[in-house]
Amino acid sequence: MRLSISKVKLYLSNIWRNFTADWSILLEKPTPHVELNDAFERASIPSFGFYFMLSLSTIIATLGLLLNSAATIIGAMIIAPLMNPIITLSYALVASKPKLLKRSCLTLLSGIVVTIIISFFTTNYIGIRVVQSEIIARINPNLGDLVVGLAAGAAASFAYTRRSISTALPGVAIAVALVPPLSVVGIGLFVGEKVTPAIGMSIGGNILWDGALLLFLTNLVAIVFAASLVFLLQAYGNWQRAILGLFLSLIALFLISLPLGFSFNEVILRAQVRNYMAVVSHREFNDLIDQGASLRSINVETGEDGALNIDVFLFAPRNSIFQRDVKLMQEFLSETMKRPVNIKLRVIPFDILEFEVLDPEVQQPK
């Protein structure tokens, strides 16, 4: 019996070797400690190149946010060097490098200040105060952003330890938001409470910078925690020495997840309300849909009494929405969601004009 088992093992082993062609010898080894340490030493220096690229990235991101250009914002995220001191900070935490930790913190903090200042003065120079979708997308972070930050931190730290996949770093920079939310902080500090949302949009308040700062801190804490774990799992640090840094980052992760959880619940509620309103619209207002009526935006907040306060922007034909329609929506949503519902419906009216354009070359009858 033992002989037959040995033969089976040998047979399977031979098949595996023939199939893999001994690819284990070709597998890339992690970057040596000395080489990785030297790379992070260089990345932590607050050099002229760092501030120059960060300044250009901030100007591009701010203009992209003000002009509502997603492509421009993505370009700014690719060239932004802010990820380098953050990953260096993570490495210094687990590798017990106090000097490297202090230098990376200095570079990161100064980079944050420079980004906010440049964004502030760029907004002042442009003079645009209208808030559009790209800015609104960065003032309401939720748990989804935290998960993205964790994944991005793990991917970035692993890419630093493998030369063959270092080209993935620009993709990581696009996935996680660092410079754009800081640029929104600068924009928010400039406009203050004099915020003008674009037509059919709601920001759920009069302050921009607090939500954008929360998004940046979410990404920062998530990246540091995930990157530290990846470095430790690859034996770039000592678990006993890194336990304090990991514990502090874990506490920060927990604390920052509390407001994100409330925001995530609002995202779910908003999606539910949108679905229910689509149901009642198709059931009761088919004529409006045929005339081009459309839902622009929904802002949902939970009141102190547990009631849902729903702020709705709706494009609809002129003189087509009446008080009884709002009452019908309110009753349907309250019954469906099993809780009190207050609706504020903002209708953006439009007229449908039809013109008959005649070809000038066609001869008109006399």
N, C-alpha and C positions, 0 to 999 in steps of 0.2 A: 504493500500500500504506500509506504513511504517512498519507494522507488518510483512508483507511478506519479506521485505528487511532484517529486523532483523533476521528472521528465516534463511534466506539464509546465512547471515554472520555467525550466530551461527553454522549452518551446515558445512560451509567451515572451520570454526575455529576448530571444532571437528575433521574433516578429517585431517587437518594439524597437530594437536597434536597427533593423532593416528599414522600418518605417521612418524613424527620426533621423537616421544617418548621423548619430552621435552629436545632435545639435547642442547638447549641454556644454560642449567646449566652446561654442560660439556665443553663448549667452553673455550679455554685457554685465560686467561687474560694477558695483556702485563706485562712484567717484571717490578716490582716496581722501582720507580725512585732511591731510595737509593741503591738498589741492582745493578742496571745498572750503576750508578755512581761509585760504588766501583769497579766494573769489569773494567770500563774504566780507573780508576785511576791506577789499576795494569797493564793494557795493555799499558799504556803510559810510563812506567818506562824503561829507556834504560839499561836493566839488562844484565848480562852475558849470560843468556839463549837466549835472543833476538839476540845478536850478534853472538853467537855460531851457532844457527839454521840458521841465515841469511848467515853466512859464508859458511856453508855446502851447503845451497841451491844455493849460487852463484857459487861455484865450480862445482856442478852437472850441473847447467844450462849452464855454460861456456863450459864444456866438451860436453854436449849434442848439443850445437850450433856448436862447432868446428867439431864434429863427425857426425853432421847432423842426430841426433837421436831424433825423436819426443817423444818417450816414456820416455827418460831420461829428457827431458825438462819438460814434464808434471809432473814427479816425483819431480823435483825441485820446481815447482809452488805450489805443494800441501804442502810442508813443509816450504815454505817461510812465515815468520811472518810479512811481511811488510804491510799487510792489517790492522793489529791492530792499529798502530798509525794513519793511514789515517782515519779509521772510528772514532777513538777517537777524531781526529781533527774536524770532522764533528759534533760530539756530543757537543764538547766544544764550537763550534761556535754558536749553537742554544740554548745551556743551559747557556750561559753567565758564562763560567768558564775560566777566563783569565790564571790562573796558569796551569790548565790542557791543555789549548791551547798552551802555551809556551813549556810545557814539551813534548807534542806530536809532536810539530814542531821540537824540538831538536832531539827527537828520530828518526823522519822521515828523517831529513836532514843528520844526522850522518849515518843512515842506507844506504842512497843513496850513500854517499861518500865511505863507507866501501865496498859496492857492486861493485862500479866502480873500486876501487883499487884492490880488490881481483881478479876481472875478468881480469884486465890489467896484473897482474903478473902471473895468471894462463895461459893466452895466451902466455906470454913471455916464460914460462917454457915449454909449449907444442910445441911452435914454428910453429904452423899451420897458414898459411896465405891465404889458399884457402877458398873463400866464397861460401857456398852452399845454398840450398833452405831455410833452417830454419832461416838463418841469413837474407837472402833477404826478407823473409816474414815479417820481423820486422823493415825494414828501409823505407817502403812506406805506412805510415798510411793514412787512409781516413775517411770519415764520418761514415762508417760502424763501425770502431773502437770506435768512439765517442758514438754511440748508444749502443754498447756492454758495454762500461764503465758506461753509465747511468743505464742500466739495472742491471749490476753487483753491482753498489753502492746501488741501491734500495734494491736488494735482500740481500746483506750483512747486511745492517743496520736493515732490518726487521728480519733477522735471529738472530741478537743479542738480539732482544726484545722478542723472543719466544723460550723457552727452547726446545720445541718439534721439531723444525725445525733447531736447531743449527747444526745438522749434514750436512746441505746444504752448510756450509761455505767452505769445500774443493772443492766442485763443483764450487762455485763462484771464488775461487782462480785459478781454471783451466780456467774458462771462460775469465777472465781479465788478461792481461799480465802486471806484475810489475817487477819482477826480470829479466826475459829474455831480455827485451829491455835495462835495465841498464847494463846487461852483454854484450850486443852488443855494448853499448857505450864504455865499457872498451876494448873490442876487437878492435873497430874502432880507439880508441886513440893509441893503440899499433901498429896496422898495418899502420896507417896514410893513405897516398895515394898509398902505395905499396899493392894494393888489387889485388888478382888474382881470378876472378870468376871461378867457376867450368865450365867444358866443356859444352857449349850450354846455358850458363846463362849470363844475363846482369844485372848490378846493376844501370845503368843509371847515373853513376858518379864515382868519386874516393874517396868519403868520406862516411863512414858508420855511424858515431856516431850522426850526426845531425838528421837524420830521426828516429833513435832509441830513441833519447832523446825526439823528438816530440811525438812519440807514448807513452812514459811513461807519459809525461805531459798531454797528452790527457786523458789517463786513470785516472790520479790523479785528474784533474779538474772535470771530469765527475763523479767520485765516490764521491767526496766531495759535489758537488751540489746535486746529487740525494739522497745521504744519509742524508744530512741536511733537505731536504724536507720531507723525510719519518719520521725522528725524530719529526719534527714540526707537521706533520699531526697526530701523535700519542700523542701529547701534552707533549713531553719531553722538550719543550723549549717555549720561548716567542717570538711571531711574531715581536713585536715592537723592542725587543733587537736584534733579529737575522736578521733584515732587511738589515743592513749594510753588514754583512758577505755574505748574499744571493746575494745582489746586486753586490759585488765584484766578487764572484764566477761566477755570470751570465755574467759579462763583460769578465772575463777570458775565459768562455765557448764560447762566441761569437768570441773573438779574435783568439782563437785556431781553431775555425771551418773554418776560412778563408783559411789557407793553406790546410786544410783537404778537403775543397770543390774542390780545383784545383786538388788535388790528386785523388779524387773520379771521377772527369770528365775524368782523364786519364785512370782510371780503366774501365770506360764505353767505352771510345774510343778503348782501347786495346781489349775489348771483341768484339766490332763491327768489328775491323780489323781482328781479328782471325776468326770470322764467315764468313766475305767476302772472306778471303784468302782460307778458306775451300771450299767455293763455287767455286772459280776460279780453285782451285786445282782439285776438282772432275770433273770439266767441261773440263779442258784443259790438265791435267797431270795425267790421269788415269794410264798410264804406270808406272809413278814414284811411285804412291801409291801401285801398285801391287808389286813393287820391294822393298817395305819397307821404302820408304821415309816418314819422319814425321816432324812435326813442333815442335821445341824444346822450343823456347821462343820468345816473342815479347815485345819490349820496344817502347812505343809511346810517343813522346813529341811534343808539339805545338810550332812552331817557332814564331818569332816576326812578321813575315809577314802573320801569320795565316795558314801556310802550316803545314801538318803533317809530322814529321820526324820519319820514322818507321825503327827500327833496328830489323832484323829478324835472328834468328838462325834456321838452317834447316839441318836435317840429310837427305842425299840423296846419291844415288849410284854415284861413281866416273864418271866424265865427262858426267853428265846427265843434268846439269843446265847451260844455256848459257845466254848471254846478252839479247837476244830477249825475253827470259822467264821473266826476271826481268822487262823489258819494258812492257810486257803484263800485269803483275801484277800491275805495277804502273798506267797504263792507266785505268784498270778496277777499282781500288780503287779510283782513282781521279774522275772518272765518277760517281761511286756509292755514294761517300761521299760528292760530290759537293764542293770539295776544292782541292788545290794543294797537291800532295803527293810526298815525296822523300823517296825512299827505299834504305836501305843498307842491302844487303842480305849476310849473312855469312853462307857459306855452309860447313858442316862437312862431308867430303866424307867417304864412306866406300865401301869395296869390298865384294861381296857375293861369298864365296868359297864353293864348293861342293866336298866332298871326298867320295869315296866308300870304306867302311871298311869291310873287309872280315873276316869271322869267322876262327880263326886259326885251329879249329878242322875239318873244311871242307877240305877234301883232294883235293889238286890242281892237275889238269891234267898235266901229264908229256909231 
